Amino acid sequence: MKDRKPLRIPVPARLRPGLSLAACVLAGLMVLPVRAADDKPVIDPRADELLKRMGDYLGQAQFFSVNAEIWQDVDLSTGQRVQADRTVSLQVRRPDRLHAEVHSTRRNRELLYDGEAITLFNRAENFYGTVHTSGPLDDAMDVASERFGISFPLEDFLRSDPHKDFLAKAASGTDIGPVTVMGVPCEHLAFTQENIDWQVWIEDGPMPVPRKFVITYKDEPDAPQFTAIFSNWDFTTKLPDFVFKFEPPPGAAKIKVHEIRAENQSHETEGK
Amino acid sequence: MNETIDFTRRMFFSKTVRHLAIGLPVLLAALTLAGADRGGGQRSAPARSVVVDRSSHGSIRHADTHIVQRPVEVRPEPARPVEVHPGPAPRQVVAPRHEVVTHRDVEADVHRPHFWNDFAFHRRLGALPVGFLALQIGGVPYYYNDGIYYQPADNGYEEVYPPVGAEVPEPPDGAIEIDAGGGQVYYYAGGAFYEQQADGGYAIVPTPIGVIVPELPPGAVPITINGSVAYQFNGVDYEPVFVDGVTQYQTFAP
């Protein structure tokens, strides 16, 4: 087989410097748009609009109640994957009231915020603990997570501006299309971000509430999932103060709430 | 002379351009990659807590957080005098590959029964379980099977507290890995804290004081100290405390 000769295009010597510079500029221009594209999330406008509609509906509601059934992948020590389930009952009254009850076969705990304190109550063991804080619900959630490692159940949906928080780290978002969840017509949205993928099913019609929510932890082995199915959305039943006020039941023992130490904050910048 | 200047200029110009032609795109590409490595491709987002157990609560806000073990000030329990002798060759050893739980999700409610969950102090047995291991600890005979220790008793055996100094080939099945910070790792099962030894085995060490465990030892007895509820197991007290919003237990010396 004959060796191929490299293709040579005769270029006048005086043009070579200019052509080289042009090549440099061109190469630079080819690289720069990639960076720009990386910086901007690719969110389908329809997905964004639906998510905003849901966020506004929840964020502007003065009070609401909802139940959720949660299914979470858990790996047994044998390596087998199973699903653990629990139910969550939430009552929210803006700006600064929340009552959450988390119930499973062997556990039953409550979390209350009455505008002055966050109370944790382990009903199964009859233990409770209190953390004093005040301010709107968003602030209480920040104090709970940053000082005590506590996440309010389904807190993404309890924030004052869920749309903003949902998209804070999203890299892409797509409207998958219409489906039904437990017989309710919904729009299925799917989003990606660095460590997780997440999906939300939003009810069609005048009450754009979430009906299903799934997080896939794609940076963990075999990508476990967290699934929440919502039911009994109620935006009409008023929620009086006593719903959010904790009264220790007879025999309840007050125990400490472990606070995160300052040195833990150093993990803030570590990448996973 | 003019030819020399012209030649030098040409050489300089062509070399510079050649360097630029190769170097500039490479530099730009490297900068792009470096930016991506630093997360340059991601949108800036408000920093969030790093200490919420991410998978427990299903929160996007906490999706980038780490599963962080609380650093605790661990003080070893006052050491008990222990003289360890290698035991006689086991009569019958069954050594399945035991697994340890490296991250126990405190929110997910999954019943995970293990052999040692059934421990009851002073429970009598006529015969040892199949697969037991014979140990000599401080000259005292013990028998071991998957997290439970036995001693001879009248016409049989009885279950006893895990003896400090006992060394077994691997942690009991379902032992929970406890990262006490500073590189100190324990394997917690049946009320015993195992530490890996230089020879690869796992030895029971005195209960570290101040460490937090997700569940009480089997058979821990409720007690009241200065009006506060606590639990006692093998001379060590366990105080209930809310960690990450759920009840766990911190060891303290009585």
Boltz contact constraints between the chains, C-beta under 6 A:
constraints:
  - contact:
      token1: [A, 17]
      token2: [B, 13]
      max_distance: 6.0
  - contact:
      token1: [A, 17]
      token2: [B, 17]
      max_distance: 6.0
  - contact:
      token1: [A, 20]
      token2: [B, 17]
      max_distance: 6.0
  - contact:
      token1: [A, 20]
      token2: [B, 21]
      max_distance: 6.0
  - contact:
      token1: [A, 23]
      token2: [B, 21]
      max_distance: 6.0
  - contact:
      token1: [A, 24]
      token2: [B, 20]
      max_distance: 6.0
  - contact:
      token1: [A, 24]
      token2: [B, 21]
      max_distance: 6.0
  - contact:
      token1: [A, 24]
      token2: [B, 24]
      max_distance: 6.0
  - contact:
      token1: [A, 27]
      token2: [B, 25]
      max_distance: 6.0
  - contact:
      token1: [A, 28]
      token2: [B, 28]
      max_distance: 6.0
  - contact:
      token1: [A, 31]
      token2: [B, 28]
      max_distance: 6.0
  - contact:
      token1: [A, 31]
      token2: [B, 29]
      max_distance: 6.0
  - contact:
      token1: [A, 31]
      token2: [B, 32]
      max_distance: 6.0
  - contact:
      token1: [A, 35]
      token2: [B, 32]
      max_distance: 6.0
  - contact:
      token1: [A, 38]
      token2: [B, 41]
      max_distance: 6.0
  - contact:
      token1: [A, 72]
      token2: [B, 108]
      max_distance: 6.0
  - contact:
      token1: [A, 74]
      token2: [B, 108]
      max_distance: 6.0
  - contact:
      token1: [A, 74]
      token2: [B, 110]
      max_distance: 6.0
  - contact:
      token1: [A, 77]
      token2: [B, 99]
      max_distance: 6.0
  - contact:
      token1: [A, 77]
      token2: [B, 101]
      max_distance: 6.0
  - contact:
      token1: [A, 77]
      token2: [B, 174]
      max_distance: 6.0
  - contact:
      token1: [A, 84]
      token2: [B, 108]
      max_distance: 6.0
  - contact:
      token1: [A, 84]
      token2: [B, 109]
      max_distance: 6.0
  - contact:
      token1: [A, 84]
      token2: [B, 110]
      max_distance: 6.0
  - contact:
      token1: [A, 104]
      token2: [B, 109]
      max_distance: 6.0
  - contact:
      token1: [A, 105]
      token2: [B, 109]
      max_distance: 6.0
  - contact:
      token1: [A, 106]
      token2: [B, 109]
      max_distance: 6.0
  - contact:
      token1: [A, 107]
      token2: [B, 109]
      max_distance: 6.0
  - contact:
      token1: [A, 120]
      token2: [B, 242]
      max_distance: 6.0
  - contact:
      token1: [A, 120]
      token2: [B, 245]
      max_distance: 6.0
  - contact:
      token1: [A, 122]
      token2: [B, 247]
      max_distance: 6.0
  - contact:
      token1: [A, 125]
      token2: [B, 247]
      max_distance: 6.0
  - contact:
      token1: [A, 127]
      token2: [B, 240]
      max_distance: 6.0
  - contact:
      token1: [A, 127]
      token2: [B, 247]
      max_distance: 6.0
  - contact:
      token1: [A, 129]
      token2: [B, 242]
      max_distance: 6.0
  - contact:
      token1: [A, 145]
      token2: [B, 49]
      max_distance: 6.0
  - contact:
      token1: [A, 145]
      token2: [B, 52]
      max_distance: 6.0
  - contact:
      token1: [A, 146]
      token2: [B, 49]
      max_distance: 6.0
  - contact:
      token1: [A, 149]
      token2: [B, 51]
      max_distance: 6.0
  - contact:
      token1: [A, 149]
      token2: [B, 52]
      max_distance: 6.0
  - contact:
      token1: [A, 149]
      token2: [B, 244]
      max_distance: 6.0
  - contact:
      token1: [A, 150]
      token2: [B, 245]
      max_distance: 6.0
  - contact:
      token1: [A, 151]
      token2: [B, 52]
      max_distance: 6.0
  - contact:
      token1: [A, 151]
      token2: [B, 57]
      max_distance: 6.0
  - contact:
      token1: [A, 151]
      token2: [B, 59]
      max_distance: 6.0
  - contact:
      token1: [A, 151]
      token2: [B, 62]
      max_distance: 6.0
  - contact:
      token1: [A, 155]
      token2: [B, 59]
      max_distance: 6.0
  - contact:
      token1: [A, 156]
      token2: [B, 59]
      max_distance: 6.0
  - contact:
      token1: [A, 156]
      token2: [B, 60]
      max_distance: 6.0
  - contact:
      token1: [A, 165]
      token2: [B, 61]
      max_distance: 6.0
  - contact:
      token1: [A, 168]
      token2: [B, 45]
      max_distance: 6.0
  - contact:
      token1: [A, 169]
      token2: [B, 45]
      max_distance: 6.0
  - contact:
      token1: [A, 195]
      token2: [B, 63]
      max_distance: 6.0
  - contact:
      token1: [A, 195]
      token2: [B, 64]
      max_distance: 6.0
  - contact:
      token1: [A, 196]
      token2: [B, 63]
      max_distance: 6.0
  - contact:
      token1: [A, 198]
      token2: [B, 60]
      max_distance: 6.0
  - contact:
      token1: [A, 215]
      token2: [B, 58]
      max_distance: 6.0
  - contact:
      token1: [A, 217]
      token2: [B, 55]
      max_distance: 6.0
  - contact:
      token1: [A, 226]
      token2: [B, 58]
      max_distance: 6.0
  - contact:
      token1: [A, 253]
      token2: [B, 229]
      max_distance: 6.0
  - contact:
      token1: [A, 255]
      token2: [B, 240]
      max_distance: 6.0
  - contact:
      token1: [A, 255]
      token2: [B, 241]
      max_distance: 6.0
  - contact:
      token1: [A, 256]
      token2: [B, 241]
      max_distance: 6.0
  - contact:
      token1: [A, 257]
      token2: [B, 242]
      max_distance: 6.0
  - contact:
      token1: [A, 258]
      token2: [B, 241]
      max_distance: 6.0
  - contact:
      token1: [A, 258]
      token2: [B, 243]
      max_distance: 6.0
  - contact:
      token1: [A, 260]
      token2: [B, 51]
      max_distance: 6.0
  - contact:
      token1: [A, 264]
      token2: [B, 51]
      max_distance: 6.0
  - contact:
      token1: [A, 267]
      token2: [B, 50]
      max_distance: 6.0
  - contact:
      token1: [A, 267]
      token2: [B, 66]
      max_distance: 6.0
  - contact:
      token1: [A, 267]
      token2: [B, 68]
      max_distance: 6.0
  - contact:
      token1: [A, 268]
      token2: [B, 47]
      max_distance: 6.0
  - contact:
      token1: [A, 268]
      token2: [B, 50]
      max_distance: 6.0
  - contact:
      token1: [A, 272]
      token2: [B, 66]
      max_distance: 6.0
